[in-house]
């Protein structure tokens, strides 16, 4: 029953994630504006706005203008629901709730950075503040169970180091190798992981970034790797693999 509840709540968060992904880059309100069809901009009826079920019921075709509904909607909703479900299985209830919120923020970062190359400051600040706060209030809410010293030091050291790299590349090569959004994100994830696991996430995210470049790269000198997306995916994979190993051993 608990797992089912997490799955349903995950669908709702997934629906809200779609709203945020579409509206935040356009600086639109995410709470009070009514949902409209992406194609004809007619207001969507409540019965056609039920997470995942409405898409299946409509067979992926909008009722108002008979055009295809983007696959992003059900994919994001289902992905968020599955993340919530897995959290409820792997973690204790309080941990599952906390990590589900963190993964919700990370999913927004992953998708928005992939499409727009934007990482919003408030998301990074939330990760930094929540990571350090949890280590102070109750470290067991974090599956990594790290101390406040480990959390704070990793956050600070990672920020300083990558800010230095950013400025070094800018000075020597006259290029923006990292955006400030990436630097703050690295600090936020460091606050949650601690130093040892932080080293792992750098390796995993680098591999993801290299693979992305190999498959999508071209000769365009302005080609950018969505490193924030790579970091977000790496964090989720690392947390899951670490705790899955604890269960089977």
N, C-alpha and C positions, 0 to 999 in steps of 0.2 A: 504493500500500500504506500509506503514511504517513497519507494522508487517511482511508482506511478505518479505520485504527487509532484515529485521533482521534475519528471518528464513534462507534465502539463504546464507547470510554472515555467519550465524552459522554453516551451512553445510560445508562451506569452512574452517572455523576454526576447525571444527571437523575432517576434513581430515588432516589438519596440526597437530592436536593433536595426531592422530594415528602415524604420522611420528615421532613426538617427543617421544611418549611413547615407540616406538620400538627402536629408535636410541640413545636417550640420555643415557640410562643405558649402552649402548655399546660404548659410546664415539664416535659416528659417526656424521658426518655433517647432519644437518636437513634442510639445505637450497638448496644445490647445487647437491647433489647426486640424480640421477634419481631413480624413484620407480621401484622396482623389485618384482617379484612374491616371496612370502614367502617360497614356496615349491621348485620350480626349479630355482629360481633366474634369470629368463629371464626378460628383461625390459618390463614393462607394457605399452601398447599402451595408448595414451591419451584418446581414446574412452572408455577404460576400467578403467579409473581412475577418472571418474566423481563421486563426492560424492553421495552416496546412490543410485543414478540412475543406475550406472554401476553394482552394486551388484544385484539389482533387475533384470536388463536386462540379467545378466549372470546366474540368478537363484542360486547365491551362489557358482557357479562352475567356476574355473579359465579357461580362454580360452586356455592358453598355455599348461598346464599339466593335465587339467581335474580333478583337485583335489578340495576339498571343501575350500572355502575362509572362514577364521575365522569370526565368528559372531561379534568379537570385532570391526571390521571396521564399519559396519552399525550402531551398537549400539552406539559407541562413536560419530559418525557423527550425528545421530538423537538426541542423548542426548544434544549435544552442540547446535544444531539447536533449540531444544525445550527450552533450557535455554535462548537463545537469544530472542526467541519469547515471552516467559513469561516476560522477562525483559522489552521488548517494550510495553507490556500491563500494567504492574504494575508501571513502573517508567516513569518519564519524559525522553525525548530523550537523553539529556546529561547524566542523571543518568544511563539510560539503557546502553549507550555506555560504560561508566566507569565500571559498574558492570559486563557487559559481558566480559570485559578484565580480571577482577578479577576472575570471574567464570571459564574462560579458564585456567588460571594459577592453580586454585584449582582443576579442573578436571584432569590436568596433575599430580598434587600432589596425588590426591586420587587414581588414577589407578597405577601410578608408585610405590607408597609406598605400595599398596596392593600386587603387584606382586614381587617387588624387595626389599622392606623395605629400600628405598632410598628417601630422600627429598633433592633436590639440593639447595645449598646455594643461588644461584642467584634468585630462585623463592621466597624464604623467604625474601631476601633483598628487592625484588621488592614490596612485600606486606607491609613490614615495611615502606619503603620510601614513597610509594604511599599513604598509609593510613595517615601518618603524613602530607605529602605535600598537600593532598586534604583538610585536616582540616585547613591548613594555607591559601591556595589559594582561595578555595570556598567550605566551609563545606556542602553546599546543593548538591554537586555532590555525596555525600555519603548519601544514604537513611536514615541512622541513624542520620545524621546531628549533629555530636558531635563536641565539641570545641577542639582546639589544645591542651589545657591543659589536657582534658579528654583523648584524643588520646595518647599523649606522656606519661602521667603518667601510663595509663593502659599498654602500651607497655613495659615500664621500669619495673614496679612492677611485671607484669606477667613473664617477662624474669628472673628477679632476684629470684622470688619465686620458679619457676619450675627448675631453675638451682640449687638452694639450695636443692630441693627435689631429683634431679638427683644425686648430690654429696652425699647426706645423705644415699640414698639407696646403692650407690656404696661402701661407707665406712662401713655401718652397715651390709649389706647383701651380699656385694661383687657381686652385679648384676647391669646391666645397665637397670634400670626401664624405663628411657627415653633416647632417643638419642638427640644429640644437634640439629638435624634437627627438632625434635618435639618442642624443647624449643624455637627455633627461629620462628617456625610456630605459636606457641601460642602467641608470642610477636607480630607477624605480624597481626594476626586476632584481637588481642586486640587493635591494632592501628586503626582498622576499626570499631570495635564494641563499644568501650567505656566500662567503668567498669561494669555498670549494666548488659548489654547484655553479657558481657564476662563471668559473673557468670553463665548465662544460658547455654552458649555453653559448659562449663565444665561439667555441669550436663548431657546435651544431649549426648555429645561425650563419657562420661563414660558409659552411658546406652548402646550405640551402641557397645562399646568395650566389655562390659560384655556379651551382646547377641552374639557377634562374638565368644567369648571364649566358651560360652555354646554350640554353634552349631558346632564350628570347633576345639575346644580345645581338647587336649589329655594329656597323661601323660608325654610327652616329656618336659623335664625341659628347653629346649631351645626354646619352643613355644613362638612366639612373636605376639602381637596384633598390627596391622597396625594403630597405634593411629593417625598418620597424616591423614589417610583416614577418620577415624571417625571425626576428627576435621573439615576436609573439607566438609563432608556431613552435619555436624551439622551447620556449618556457612551458607550454602545455605538454609537449612530448616528454620533456624532462621530468616534470612533476608526475605525470602518469607512469612513466617507465620506472621511476624510482619507487613509487608506492606499490606498483604492481609486483615488483620484485620482492618487496617486503611481505606481500600476501602469500606468494607461492613458496617463499622460503621460511 
